[in-house]
Amino acid sequence: MQIRIGIMGYGNLGRGIECAIKQNPDLELVAVFTRRNPESVHILTENVKVYPAEDAVKMKNDIDVLILCGGSATDLPEQTKEYAKYFNVVDSFDTHAKIPEHFENVNETASTNGNIAIISAGWDPGMFSLNRLYANAVLPQGEDYTFWGKGVSQGHSDAIRRIEGVLDAKQYTIPIESALAEVRSGSNPKLATREKHLRECFVVAKEGADLARIENEIKTMPNYFADYDTIVHFITEEELKRDHSGIPHGGFVIRSGKTGWNLENNHIIEYNIKLDSNPEFTASVIAACARAAFRMRSEGMTGCKTIFDIAPAYLSPLSGEELRKTML
């Protein structure tokens, strides 16, 4: 049985979802929804139509899972709780500090309407979250460290683009190598937020925009830049396209812990990823979560869930027998 998928929003993440569906034979793309003129949106999948966003609810009986590809700054806080009234949904909400609030808002809607909503699916939050949980469970005496980059943060880049006077922007998250080396040594350092990462922004401003105001809004933006040393470069649109067209990313989750009666033995758990395409990898995680959402709803579950609530077997297209034979 194929799981019928709808995509809400067709930017970098939406295109990544479309590619991920192609790679998963049990998933089928049935519709793409956009706030733009549908005739201006050209997708890769043959015989699948693009519809206005407002038409989505009319197709609720044709879609098993609706994947929401909006930004975390302003789109998903409204979209996820709204569409969870009508669909099983998956989003990639990645403002860590606001996940508990987002969960409560979406859980109320999804539970009331008998749907499953999986939020914050991706690699962080998402895969990195799982690795933090597993490592904490295994090594309760220790410290967690998460490093992101070097790479383009879609959420942070989107947040910059929402600032008045900004035409386009890319933001790179850069680990501080000395901090990473200190953590890998097992010394369990206490590191402040700004001691672990730099944030470097390349911004194309609209003609006549107040550059000083834009730079100040970036550097003081809560939950995004205020706690980091942030470098802002103003460049031309041509320079952005020439030098910053890719969307790479990556990062590390490290747990440094101790075992033994007197905690005499040291252990390091490290999980790392290196991505050519941040949105395509994020989309691949979301596609697996869409499969999980469908299975969980089929078993009668409702309400908001995160990656912590998904049994690993729900993410895989393989049967339990196949998983035990090939991966256990």
N, C-alpha and C positions, 0 to 999 in steps of 0.2 A: 504494500500500500504506500503510495506517495503522499508526502506531507505538502499541502498546498501553502505556498509562501507569498505574502504580499510585502512589498518594500515601500515604505513611506519616506520619500526624500531620495534624490538621485545625484548626490555629490560623490566625493571620493569613497566614502563608506558604502553608499548605496551601490556603486559600481563594484566594490569589493564583495558585497553580498551576492550580487548577480554572478560573479565569477565563482564564489564558493558553492552556490547552488549547482552550477554546472559540474562541479567536482564531486557532488554527493548525489548518487542516483536515486536515493529515497526522497529527495527534496525536489519540488517542482515550483518554478516561478509562475504565478498566475496573473499578477498585476503589479504595476509600479505607479505610485501616486506622487504628484508633485504640486508645489505651490506656484511653479512657473507655468507658462503656457505649455500644455502637454505636447503641442505640435513642435515645440522647440527642443524637446528632450528626445534624444535618439539612443535607445538602449541596444545591447548586443544580442539579446535573445530574440530569435525569430518567432513570429506569431503571438507575441505577448504585447498587450496594449499599455499605453501610458494614459492615466486618468487624472483629472483634477483632484487635489487632496480632499475636497469636500464630497467627492463621490465614494470615498472609502466605505462609509457606513452602509451604503446601498449594497455593497458586495460582501457583507459580513458572513453570509452563508456559503460563500465561495472560497473563503480563506481560513485555513487552520491556524496559522500564526502570522501576525503582522509584525514586521521588524521595523523599528523606528530609528531613522538615521539622522535625526536632528542633532543640534549642538546642546551641550550640557548647560551652557550659560543661561539660555532663555527658552529654548524649544522644549526639551524633554521634561522639565518640571511641569509643564502644562499638557503636553501631548500624551505622555505615558498614562497619566491618571485619566485623561479623557478617553483615549482609545481602549483602555482596559475595561470600559463599560461594554464594549461591543466585541472585542477580540481577545484571544490569547496574544500577548505581546512580549517582545524582547527589546530592551534598550541597552545603550552603552554609557549610561550616566556616569561621569568620572570625576565629579567634584567630591573628593573623599569626605570632606568635612560635612557635606550636606546629604550624604547617603542615608543616614538614619531618618532624617526628615522626609526625604523622597520616598523611602520605603513605607513610612506610615501613611503618606498621602495616597500612594498607589495601592497599598494593601487594602485600604478601606474600599476603594472603587472596585478592585478586582474581586474581593471577597463578596461584596454585595451583589455583584453581577455574575458570579459563578465562573470566573475566568482565572487563568494563570498569567501572572506577569513576572517575568524574570528581568531584573534590573542590574545595571552595572556589569554587563558581560563584556569581556575583552581580555586584555592581558594585565592591566593594572588600572582599576580593579578587575579581578578575574583570575587569570592563571597565577599571577604573583600572590594574590590573596590566598589561594589554595596552598601555595608553597609556604607562606608564612604560617598558616594554620597547622599544616603537617609538621613543620619543623618545630613549632612551639609545643605540639603534643608529644613529640619524640624527645626533645631536649628542654624540659621545663625550666632548668637552670641555665639562663643564657641571655643573649641580647639579639634583637632583630636589626637588620640593616637593609635598606632598599636603595638602590642607585638606579637612576634612569638615564639612558642616553649612551653616547651622544646621539641625539636624534631629534626629529621634528615632533613636537607635541601638537596633535590636532586640536585638542581642547583649548590649549593656551593660545594657539594661533587664531582660533575662532574667536576667543575672548578679545584679542587685540583688534580683530577686524570689526567687532561690534562698537568700537570707540568712534565717536563722531570725528570725521576728518580723515579716517584711515581708509585707503582704497584697497590695500591687500597687505598681508604680513605672513611671515614664517617665524616660528620661535623654536630655538634649539635648547634642549636641556642637556647640560654637560656635567658629568661626574667630575669631582675633584680627585685627581689620581692619588694624591698623598693620603686622602681620607680612605679611599678604597684599599690601598696597600696596608694601612694601619688596621683596618677591619680584618683583612685576610690573615694578618699575623696572629690573630686570636687574642689580642690585648683588650678586647671589649671596650673601646673608647667611647666616651660620652660626646656625641657630636651634635651641635646645633644644626638646624635646618640649613642655614646658609654656609655651614662648613662642609656640606656634602655635595652641593650642586651650584653651578652658575646657570643663569638663564640669559641667552643671547637672542635678541630680537632684531629682525630685519623688516623694516616698515616702509611701505609706499604710502605717502600722504597725498591727499587730494590737494590740488592747486590752491594756494592761499590758506591752507590749514595752519593752525597754531601748533608748531612743532613742540614747543616747550610744554604746552598743556597736554599734548598727546603723550609725551615722554613721562610726565608726572603721573598721568592716569594709569599708565602701564606699571610704573614702578611702585605705585601705592595700591594696586588692585588687590583686595583681600582674597585669600584662598588661591591666588594664582602667582603673584609676584612680590607681594609686600614682605614676605619672610626670606627673600633671596637677594643676593647681589645680582643685579640685572643690568645688562648692557643693551642699549638701544641704538641701532644704526638706521638712519634714514637713507634709503636708496631709491633708484628709479625703478619703474615697472619693468624695463628691459633688463636691468641687473637682476631683479628677483627671478624673472623667467630664465635667464641665462645661468645663474649661479645657484639657484635654490629651487629647482623644479622637482626634485625627488622628495620622497616622504619616508626616509629611513628612520629606524629607531632601534631600541634595544634596552638592555638593562640587566641588573643582578639583584637577586634576593639572597641574602646571606644570614644564616643563624649560627652564631658562635656560642657553644654551650659546653657544659661540664657534666661529667658523670663520676660515679665512685662514691664510696662512703664519706670521704672527705673532699669530694669534688676534685680529685687529683688528676683526672684525665680530661683532655681538651678535644673537642670535635668541631668541625666546620661543615655545615651543609650549604652548598651553593647551587643556585639554579640561575641560568642565564640564557638570554635570547639575543639574537642578532637578526634584524629584520630589514630586508630590502624595501618593503612596503608596509608601513604601519597600518594603514586602513585595510589592506588586504588580509593581513594577519588577524587584526581585530575582527574583521568580517568572518574569518574562518572559525574563530571562537564563538561568535554570535550564531553562526549556522548550526554548530553543534548544540548550542543552548536552545535553539528553536526546535530541534529534534527532541530535546529533553522536555521542553514545555508541552509539546504535543503528547508525549508519552505520559507525563505526569497528569495532564488534564484527562487523558483517556482512562486513567486509574481513579479519577474522582477527586483529585487534589484541586484546590482553588487558592486564590490569594497571591500575595507578592512573595517572590523567592529570590535568593541570590545564589551565587555559585556554591556557597556553603551548604545549601539545601538540596543540591542535585547529586544523587548517587552517581558515581562515575559511569556505571553501565548505561545510564540514560543518555549519555552524551555520544556513545558509540553506535554506529549502524550495525555492529556485530551482535549476534545473539549471546546470551549468557554462556552457552556451551562453547561457542567459538572463542569468546574472551578467555574462558578458563583454559582452553586448549592452547591458545597462541600467545597469551600475554601474562598469565599468572605465574 
